């Protein structure tokens, strides 16, 4: 299943476009000094080629950044690297793949040179500088052969890059002849500066080349009336969005959002709507993408798709994914989408229907993630959901393993319930649908695997379940039902046993708050020791006591 949206940093944001980070990193290298050059250049390499590990759609931290080429088998990746690092001659191929692969090799070499420089291994620094020059020359030569034309700006960038490569090779060769440590230290600073400038020129050249290729793809999508060409080109554009925020910015600036919404407004391309929408969701992880979506009335287009039952479930699910992305509470630049507020009631209604009718866990996940984000985006959405019987729909889904089978999905559900629980009427609906028992079950959420993402999702479910209980237990009927179901015992266990909450401080604070709320209604449900340690002291004192507890204390 697709990785979901989350509570942490889900923006997938990178450091900014390459033209800017080059100058910033150049200054940073000069400030940190030569001994930290390797570490700083490692960041350059990661910034250049870092990729999101999943889609950035909703209410979960999505997702560790990883390198795209590391997703393949490690032996296969090593063979590809070996081939690239030993080939210096031009060869035919896809210019985009050439740029990305050569870019990976060059940024890796920059990082390694920085590391060797920090260790004063001058022979290795020089030999690797010579090899870097070969790779840079190969990239320029191969790309020129494939693209066949070049602009004056690119020609200038290529010239600056090669000049810096030659300068680096020359200065590192001179360093091999120097024995005086004082002189060598001064030359080391010079090498560090040259290396950072080389990284800047490399970034600028790569950005220019990638921009040119993106322009060609967007132009092809915009002008094509052939379904196969449009499908292939849209697929290529989607692949580029997975290369990280800098490329998403380029795609947005070069008209990618406009071209994709044009596809989504043509009936002849209906079968391509899911692919186009998935690409749009990826682009909208950056501010430029959201601004372009607003300019072309993208929200209205998404509303039309979501409310039109003639569209396939897959299409409506991908439209929900775009909604989840642009309403993410972690993207500050999406908080003023006036067109969304105008269409919110229709969107919320369509999303609840999609949750109710979802044929798979992925469809339910995308629809519920969008709803979860909307409850953060606009308070009025919670009242709409209450009127649409959303509590019944969501709690019924919890019993359907086909729709709700992962902690990621339960994270979306409990997020919605937590945000709705501020409404007074919510409590009676929860009791009517046996919701307290389901919420209590979420306090026992455990990961099936030990992956960090799933463990973090389980922590969020536990935390939000406790928050929901604390809010709902303002109603005495809910509090009594919670006590009857032994919620207090489970909350005490979570407070006292770090392993039950994976040592999460957020879960601990939420459980202490919920326990105190319940104790105010039913104090007889607590033993004296629990009352004296978990309820009577200041919250911070109880927190410190529990966070320092050993398992044997329980």
C-alpha positions as CSV (number, residue, x, y, z in Angstrom):
1,X,0.0,0.0,0.0
2,X,1.0,3.6,-0.7
3,X,2.7,5.3,2.2
4,X,0.3,7.8,3.8
5,X,0.3,11.4,4.9
6,X,1.2,12.4,8.5
7,X,1.7,14.5,11.6
8,X,5.3,15.5,11.3
9,X,7.1,17.3,8.5
10,X,5.3,16.1,5.4
11,X,6.3,18.8,3.0
12,X,9.1,17.0,1.4
13,X,10.7,20.4,1.0
14,X,14.3,20.6,-0.2
15,X,16.7,23.4,0.4
16,X,15.6,25.7,-2.5
17,X,16.5,25.8,-6.1
18,X,20.0,24.9,-7.0
19,X,21.0,28.4,-8.2
20,X,20.4,29.6,-4.6
21,X,21.8,26.7,-2.6
22,X,25.1,26.9,-4.5
23,X,25.8,30.4,-3.3
24,X,24.6,29.6,0.2
25,X,26.7,26.5,0.5
26,X,29.7,28.4,-0.9
27,X,29.4,30.9,2.0
28,X,28.8,28.1,4.5
29,X,32.0,26.3,3.5
30,X,34.0,29.4,3.9
31,X,32.5,29.9,7.4
32,X,33.0,26.4,8.7
33,X,36.6,26.1,7.5
34,X,38.3,23.4,5.5
35,X,38.2,20.7,8.2
36,X,34.4,20.6,7.9
37,X,34.4,20.9,4.1
38,X,33.6,17.2,3.7
39,X,30.5,17.4,5.9
40,X,29.2,20.5,4.2
41,X,29.7,19.0,0.7
42,X,27.9,15.8,1.8
43,X,24.9,18.1,2.4
44,X,25.4,19.5,-1.1
45,X,25.3,16.1,-2.6
46,X,22.2,15.1,-0.5
47,X,20.5,18.4,-1.4
48,X,21.2,17.8,-5.1
49,X,19.9,14.2,-5.4
50,X,17.7,13.7,-2.3
51,X,14.3,12.2,-3.0
52,X,11.2,11.8,-1.0
53,X,10.5,8.3,0.2
54,X,6.8,8.5,-0.3
55,X,3.9,10.8,-1.2
56,X,3.5,13.9,0.9
57,X,-0.2,14.0,1.2
58,X,-1.5,14.2,4.7
59,X,-1.5,14.0,8.3
60,X,1.7,11.9,8.9
61,X,5.3,12.6,8.8
62,X,6.0,11.0,5.6
63,X,8.7,9.9,5.2
64,X,12.2,9.8,5.3
65,X,14.1,11.2,2.4
66,X,16.1,8.7,0.5
67,X,18.1,8.5,-2.7
68,X,16.1,7.3,-5.6
69,X,18.8,5.1,-7.0
70,X,19.2,3.4,-3.7
71,X,15.7,2.0,-4.1
72,X,17.0,-0.7,-6.5
73,X,19.0,-3.8,-5.6
74,X,22.3,-2.7,-4.1
75,X,24.4,-5.0,-6.3
76,X,22.6,-3.6,-9.4
77,X,23.2,-0.1,-8.2
78,X,26.9,-0.8,-7.6
79,X,27.2,-2.2,-11.2
80,X,25.6,0.9,-12.6
81,X,27.9,3.2,-10.6
82,X,30.9,1.2,-11.6
83,X,29.9,1.5,-15.3
84,X,29.4,5.3,-15.0
85,X,32.5,5.9,-13.0
86,X,34.7,4.1,-15.6
87,X,33.1,5.4,-18.7
88,X,34.2,8.8,-19.9
89,X,32.9,8.6,-23.5
90,X,29.6,9.7,-24.8
91,X,26.8,7.3,-25.5
92,X,23.2,7.4,-26.6
93,X,20.3,7.5,-24.1
94,X,17.6,9.5,-22.4
95,X,18.9,13.0,-21.5
96,X,17.0,13.1,-18.2
97,X,18.4,9.8,-17.0
98,X,21.8,10.9,-18.1
99,X,21.6,14.1,-16.1
100,X,20.3,12.4,-13.0
101,X,22.8,9.5,-13.1
102,X,25.8,11.6,-13.9
103,X,24.6,14.2,-11.4
104,X,24.6,11.4,-8.7
105,X,28.1,10.4,-9.6
106,X,29.5,13.9,-9.6
107,X,27.8,14.9,-6.3
108,X,29.2,11.6,-4.8
109,X,32.7,12.5,-6.0
110,X,32.4,16.0,-4.5
111,X,31.4,14.5,-1.2
112,X,34.3,12.1,-1.2
113,X,36.8,14.7,-2.1
114,X,35.6,16.8,0.8
115,X,36.0,13.9,3.2
116,X,39.6,13.2,2.0
117,X,40.4,16.9,2.2
118,X,39.3,16.9,5.8
119,X,41.7,14.0,6.5
120,X,44.6,15.7,4.7
121,X,44.9,12.7,2.3
122,X,46.3,14.8,-0.5
123,X,47.2,12.0,-3.0
124,X,43.6,10.8,-2.9
125,X,42.3,14.4,-3.1
126,X,44.3,15.0,-6.3
127,X,43.4,11.7,-8.0
128,X,39.8,12.1,-7.2
129,X,39.8,15.7,-8.5
130,X,41.2,14.4,-11.8
131,X,38.5,11.8,-11.9
132,X,35.8,14.4,-11.1
133,X,37.1,16.4,-14.1
134,X,36.6,13.4,-16.3
135,X,33.1,12.9,-15.1
136,X,32.1,16.5,-15.5
137,X,33.6,16.5,-19.0
138,X,31.7,13.3,-19.8
139,X,28.4,14.8,-18.6
140,X,28.9,17.9,-20.7
141,X,29.9,16.0,-23.8
142,X,27.2,13.3,-23.5
143,X,24.4,15.8,-22.9
144,X,25.6,18.0,-25.8
145,X,25.6,14.9,-28.0
146,X,22.0,13.8,-27.0
147,X,20.5,17.3,-26.9
148,X,22.3,18.5,-30.0
149,X,21.6,22.2,-29.2
150,X,22.7,24.4,-26.4
151,X,21.9,27.9,-25.1
152,X,24.4,30.6,-24.5
153,X,23.6,30.5,-20.8
154,X,24.3,26.7,-20.6
155,X,27.5,27.2,-22.6
156,X,28.7,29.7,-20.1
157,X,27.8,27.4,-17.2
158,X,29.6,24.5,-18.8
159,X,32.7,26.7,-19.3
160,X,32.7,27.9,-15.7
161,X,32.3,24.3,-14.4
162,X,35.2,23.0,-16.5
163,X,37.4,25.9,-15.5
164,X,36.8,25.2,-11.8
165,X,37.5,21.5,-12.4
166,X,40.8,22.3,-14.0
167,X,41.6,24.8,-11.2
168,X,40.9,22.1,-8.6
169,X,43.1,19.5,-10.3
170,X,45.9,22.1,-10.6
171,X,45.9,23.3,-7.0
172,X,45.6,19.8,-5.6
173,X,48.6,18.7,-7.7
174,X,50.6,21.6,-6.3
175,X,49.6,20.6,-2.8
176,X,51.4,17.2,-3.3
177,X,54.7,19.1,-3.7
178,X,54.3,21.1,-0.5
179,X,55.8,19.9,2.8
180,X,55.5,23.0,5.0
181,X,52.5,22.5,7.2
182,X,51.7,26.2,7.5
183,X,51.7,26.7,3.7
184,X,49.7,23.5,3.3
185,X,47.0,24.7,5.8
186,X,46.7,27.9,3.8
187,X,46.4,26.0,0.5
188,X,43.8,23.7,2.1
189,X,41.5,26.7,2.6
190,X,42.0,27.6,-1.1
191,X,41.1,24.0,-2.1
192,X,38.0,24.2,0.1
193,X,36.8,27.4,-1.6
194,X,37.5,26.0,-5.1
195,X,35.5,22.9,-4.2
196,X,32.5,24.8,-2.9
197,X,32.5,27.1,-6.1
198,X,32.8,24.0,-8.2
199,X,29.7,22.6,-6.4
200,X,27.9,25.9,-7.1
201,X,28.7,25.9,-10.8
202,X,27.7,22.2,-11.1
203,X,24.3,22.9,-9.4
204,X,23.6,25.8,-11.7
205,X,24.5,23.8,-14.8
206,X,22.4,20.8,-13.7
207,X,19.4,23.1,-13.0
208,X,19.7,24.7,-16.4
209,X,19.8,21.4,-18.2
210,X,17.0,19.9,-16.1
211,X,14.8,23.0,-16.7
212,X,15.4,22.6,-20.4
213,X,14.3,18.9,-20.4
214,X,11.2,19.8,-18.2
215,X,10.2,22.5,-20.7
216,X,10.3,19.9,-23.4
217,X,8.1,17.4,-21.5
218,X,5.6,20.1,-20.5
219,X,5.4,21.4,-24.1
220,X,4.7,17.8,-25.3
221,X,1.9,17.3,-22.8
222,X,0.4,20.7,-23.6
223,X,0.3,20.2,-27.3
224,X,-0.3,16.5,-27.7
225,X,-3.7,15.0,-28.7
226,X,-2.3,11.5,-28.8
227,X,-3.2,9.5,-25.7
228,X,-0.1,7.3,-25.8
229,X,2.3,10.1,-26.1
230,X,0.5,12.0,-23.3
231,X,0.6,8.9,-21.1
232,X,4.3,8.3,-21.6
233,X,5.2,12.0,-21.1
234,X,3.1,12.3,-18.0
235,X,4.8,9.2,-16.6
236,X,8.2,10.8,-17.2
237,X,7.1,13.9,-15.5
238,X,5.8,11.9,-12.5
239,X,9.2,10.2,-12.2
240,X,10.9,13.5,-12.1
241,X,8.6,14.7,-9.2
242,X,10.1,11.8,-7.2
243,X,13.5,13.3,-7.5
244,X,12.8,15.9,-4.8
245,X,11.5,19.4,-4.1
246,X,13.9,21.3,-6.4
247,X,12.6,19.4,-9.5
248,X,9.0,19.9,-8.4
249,X,9.7,23.7,-8.3
250,X,11.1,23.6,-11.8
251,X,8.1,21.6,-13.1
252,X,5.7,24.1,-11.5
253,X,7.5,27.1,-12.8
254,X,7.7,25.7,-16.3
255,X,3.9,25.2,-16.6
256,X,3.6,21.6,-15.5
257,X,0.6,22.2,-13.2
258,X,-1.2,24.1,-16.0
259,X,-0.5,21.3,-18.6
260,X,-1.7,18.5,-16.2
261,X,-5.0,20.3,-15.4
262,X,-5.5,20.7,-19.1
263,X,-5.3,16.9,-19.4
264,X,-7.8,16.6,-16.5
265,X,-10.3,18.8,-18.3
266,X,-10.4,16.8,-21.5
267,X,-12.8,13.8,-21.8
268,X,-10.6,12.1,-24.4
269,X,-7.9,11.7,-21.7
270,X,-10.2,10.3,-18.9
271,X,-8.1,7.2,-18.6
272,X,-5.1,9.3,-17.8
273,X,-6.7,11.3,-15.0
274,X,-5.3,9.1,-12.2
275,X,-1.8,9.5,-13.5
276,X,-2.1,13.2,-14.1
277,X,-3.6,13.7,-10.6
278,X,-0.9,11.7,-8.9
279,X,1.7,13.8,-10.6
280,X,-0.1,17.0,-9.5
281,X,-0.2,15.8,-5.9
282,X,3.6,15.4,-6.0
283,X,4.2,18.8,-7.5
284,X,2.0,20.5,-4.9
285,X,4.5,19.6,-2.1
286,X,6.1,22.9,-3.0
287,X,4.7,26.4,-2.8
288,X,5.1,27.1,-6.5
289,X,2.9,24.1,-7.3
290,X,0.1,25.2,-5.0
291,X,0.1,28.8,-6.4
292,X,-0.1,27.4,-10.0
293,X,-3.0,25.2,-8.9
294,X,-4.9,28.2,-7.5
295,X,-4.2,30.2,-10.7
296,X,-5.8,27.6,-13.0
297,X,-8.9,27.0,-10.7
298,X,-7.5,23.6,-9.8
299,X,-9.7,23.3,-6.7
300,X,-12.8,23.7,-8.9
301,X,-11.5,20.9,-11.3
302,X,-10.8,18.6,-8.3
303,X,-14.3,19.3,-6.9
304,X,-15.9,18.4,-10.3
305,X,-14.0,15.1,-10.4
306,X,-14.8,14.2,-6.8
307,X,-18.5,14.9,-7.1
308,X,-18.9,13.1,-10.5
309,X,-19.7,9.5,-10.0
310,X,-19.1,8.8,-13.6
311,X,-15.4,9.0,-12.8
312,X,-13.6,5.8,-11.7
313,X,-12.9,5.2,-8.0
314,X,-9.2,5.4,-8.8
315,X,-9.6,8.9,-10.4
316,X,-11.6,10.2,-7.4
317,X,-9.0,8.7,-5.0
318,X,-6.2,10.5,-6.7
319,X,-8.2,13.7,-6.7
320,X,-8.5,13.2,-2.9
321,X,-4.8,12.8,-2.7
322,X,-4.3,16.2,-4.3
323,X,-6.8,17.7,-1.8
324,X,-4.9,16.0,1.0
325,X,-1.6,17.5,-0.2
326,X,-2.8,21.1,-0.6
327,X,-4.6,21.1,2.8
328,X,-1.6,19.7,4.7
329,X,-1.4,21.5,8.1
330,X,2.4,21.5,7.7
331,X,2.4,23.6,4.5
332,X,1.9,27.2,5.7
333,X,1.5,28.5,2.1
334,X,-1.7,26.5,1.6
335,X,-3.7,28.3,4.4
336,X,-5.2,30.9,2.1
337,X,-6.8,28.9,-0.6
338,X,-10.0,30.9,-1.0
339,X,-11.3,28.7,-3.8
340,X,-11.1,25.7,-1.4
341,X,-13.4,27.4,1.2
342,X,-15.9,28.1,-1.6
343,X,-16.0,24.4,-2.6
344,X,-15.4,22.8,0.8
345,X,-18.9,21.5,1.5
346,X,-19.0,19.7,-1.8
347,X,-15.5,18.3,-1.3
348,X,-16.2,17.1,2.3
349,X,-19.4,15.4,1.2
350,X,-17.7,13.7,-1.7
351,X,-14.8,12.5,0.5
352,X,-17.2,11.0,3.1
353,X,-19.0,9.1,0.4
354,X,-15.6,7.9,-1.0
355,X,-14.7,6.6,2.5
356,X,-18.0,4.8,2.8
357,X,-17.8,3.2,-0.6
358,X,-14.0,2.6,-0.8
359,X,-13.2,-0.8,-2.3
360,X,-9.6,-0.9,-0.9
361,X,-7.5,0.3,1.9
362,X,-5.6,2.7,-0.3
363,X,-8.7,4.5,-1.5
364,X,-9.9,4.8,2.1
365,X,-6.5,6.1,3.2
366,X,-6.4,8.8,0.6
367,X,-10.0,10.0,1.3
368,X,-9.6,9.9,5.1
369,X,-6.2,11.7,4.9
370,X,-7.9,14.5,2.9
371,X,-10.6,14.7,5.5
372,X,-8.1,14.7,8.4
373,X,-6.2,17.6,6.9
374,X,-9.4,19.5,6.1
375,X,-10.4,19.4,9.8
376,X,-7.1,21.2,10.6
377,X,-7.5,23.5,7.6
378,X,-11.0,24.9,8.5
379,X,-12.9,24.5,11.8
380,X,-16.3,24.6,10.0
381,X,-15.4,21.2,8.4
382,X,-15.9,19.4,11.7
383,X,-19.5,20.7,11.9
384,X,-20.1,19.6,8.3
385,X,-18.7,16.1,9.1
386,X,-21.0,15.9,12.1
387,X,-24.1,16.7,10.0
388,X,-22.9,14.1,7.4
389,X,-22.8,11.3,10.0
390,X,-19.1,11.0,9.5
391,X,-18.6,9.4,13.0
392,X,-20.8,6.5,12.0
393,X,-19.1,6.1,8.7
394,X,-15.6,6.2,10.2
395,X,-16.3,3.9,13.1
396,X,-18.0,1.4,10.9
397,X,-15.0,1.3,8.6
398,X,-12.8,0.4,11.6
399,X,-14.5,-3.0,11.6
400,X,-13.8,-3.5,7.9
401,X,-10.3,-5.0,7.4
402,X,-10.5,-4.4,3.7
403,X,-10.7,-0.6,4.2
404,X,-8.9,-0.1,7.6
405,X,-6.0,-2.5,8.1
406,X,-2.9,-0.4,9.0
407,X,-2.0,2.1,11.7
408,X,-1.6,4.7,9.0
409,X,-5.3,4.6,8.2
410,X,-6.3,4.5,11.9
411,X,-4.1,7.6,12.3
412,X,-6.3,9.4,9.9
413,X,-9.5,8.2,11.6
414,X,-8.4,9.2,15.1
415,X,-7.2,12.5,13.8
416,X,-10.6,13.3,12.5
417,X,-12.3,12.1,15.7
418,X,-9.9,14.2,17.9
419,X,-10.6,17.3,15.9
420,X,-14.4,16.7,16.0
421,X,-14.4,15.9,19.7
422,X,-14.2,19.6,20.5
423,X,-17.9,19.8,19.4
424,X,-20.4,19.0,22.2
425,X,-22.7,16.9,20.1
426,X,-19.8,14.6,19.1
427,X,-19.9,12.9,22.5
428,X,-23.5,11.5,22.1
429,X,-22.7,10.3,18.5
430,X,-19.6,8.5,19.8
431,X,-21.5,6.7,22.5
432,X,-24.3,5.8,20.1
433,X,-21.8,4.1,17.7
434,X,-19.8,2.3,20.5
435,X,-17.0,4.7,19.7
436,X,-15.4,4.7,23.2
437,X,-14.6,1.0,22.9
438,X,-12.9,1.6,19.5
439,X,-11.0,4.5,20.8
440,X,-9.8,2.5,23.7
441,X,-8.6,-0.2,21.3
442,X,-6.5,2.4,19.6
443,X,-4.7,2.9,22.9
444,X,-3.3,-0.6,22.4
445,X,-2.1,0.1,18.8
446,X,1.0,-2.0,18.1
447,X,3.2,-2.2,15.0
448,X,3.2,-5.4,13.0
449,X,6.8,-4.7,11.8
450,X,9.6,-2.8,13.5
451,X,9.9,-0.2,10.8
452,X,10.4,3.4,12.2
453,X,7.5,4.7,10.1
454,X,5.0,2.2,11.5
455,X,6.2,2.5,15.0
456,X,5.8,6.3,14.7
457,X,2.3,5.8,13.3
458,X,1.3,3.7,16.2
459,X,2.6,6.3,18.6
460,X,0.4,8.9,16.9
461,X,-2.6,6.7,17.1
462,X,-2.1,6.2,20.8
463,X,-1.5,9.9,21.5
464,X,-4.5,11.0,19.5
465,X,-6.7,8.4,21.0
466,X,-5.8,9.7,24.5
467,X,-6.4,13.3,23.4
468,X,-9.8,12.3,22.0
469,X,-10.8,10.6,25.2
470,X,-9.7,13.6,27.3
471,X,-11.9,15.9,25.2
472,X,-14.9,13.6,25.1
473,X,-14.8,12.9,28.9
474,X,-16.0,16.4,29.5
475,X,-19.3,14.6,29.0
476,X,-20.1,12.5,32.1
477,X,-21.8,9.8,30.1
478,X,-18.6,9.3,28.0
479,X,-16.4,9.3,31.2
480,X,-18.6,6.7,32.9
481,X,-18.5,4.5,29.7
482,X,-14.7,4.9,29.6
483,X,-14.4,3.8,33.2
484,X,-16.7,0.8,32.6
485,X,-14.4,-0.3,29.8
486,X,-11.3,-0.1,32.1
487,X,-9.8,2.8,30.2
488,X,-8.2,4.1,33.4
489,X,-6.3,0.9,33.8
490,X,-4.9,1.1,30.2
491,X,-4.0,4.8,30.7
492,X,-2.2,4.0,33.9
493,X,-0.3,1.2,32.1
494,X,0.7,3.5,29.3
495,X,1.9,6.1,31.8
496,X,3.9,3.7,34.0
497,X,5.3,1.3,31.3
498,X,7.6,3.1,28.8
499,X,7.6,0.0,26.5
500,X,3.8,0.2,26.1
501,X,4.1,3.6,24.6
502,X,7.5,3.0,22.9
503,X,9.0,5.5,25.4
504,X,7.0,8.3,23.7
505,X,6.8,11.6,25.7
506,X,3.9,12.8,23.5
507,X,1.9,9.6,24.3
508,X,2.7,10.0,28.0
509,X,1.5,13.6,28.2
510,X,-1.7,12.8,26.4
511,X,-2.4,9.8,28.7
512,X,-1.7,11.8,31.9
513,X,-4.2,14.5,30.7
514,X,-6.8,11.9,29.8
515,X,-6.3,10.1,33.2
516,X,-6.7,13.4,35.1
517,X,-9.9,14.1,33.2
518,X,-11.3,10.7,34.1
519,X,-10.2,10.9,37.7
520,X,-12.2,14.2,38.0
521,X,-15.3,12.3,37.2
522,X,-14.7,8.9,38.8
523,X,-11.9,9.2,41.4
524,X,-12.9,5.9,42.9
525,X,-11.4,4.1,39.9
526,X,-7.9,4.9,41.1
527,X,-5.6,3.3,43.7
528,X,-4.0,5.7,46.2
529,X,-0.6,5.3,44.7
530,X,-1.9,6.1,41.2
531,X,-3.7,9.2,42.5
532,X,-0.7,10.4,44.4
533,X,1.8,10.0,41.6
534,X,-0.2,10.5,38.4
535,X,-3.1,12.9,39.3
536,X,-2.4,14.9,42.4
537,X,1.0,16.4,41.5
538,X,1.6,19.1,38.8
539,X,1.4,17.6,35.4
540,X,5.1,18.3,34.8
541,X,6.1,16.4,38.0
542,X,4.0,13.4,37.0
543,X,5.6,13.5,33.6
544,X,9.1,13.6,35.0
545,X,8.3,10.7,37.3
546,X,6.9,8.5,34.6
547,X,9.5,9.4,32.0
548,X,12.2,8.2,34.3
549,X,10.5,5.0,35.4
550,X,12.2,1.6,34.9
551,X,10.1,-1.2,33.7
552,X,10.6,-3.1,37.0
553,X,8.8,-0.3,38.8
554,X,5.4,-1.3,37.4
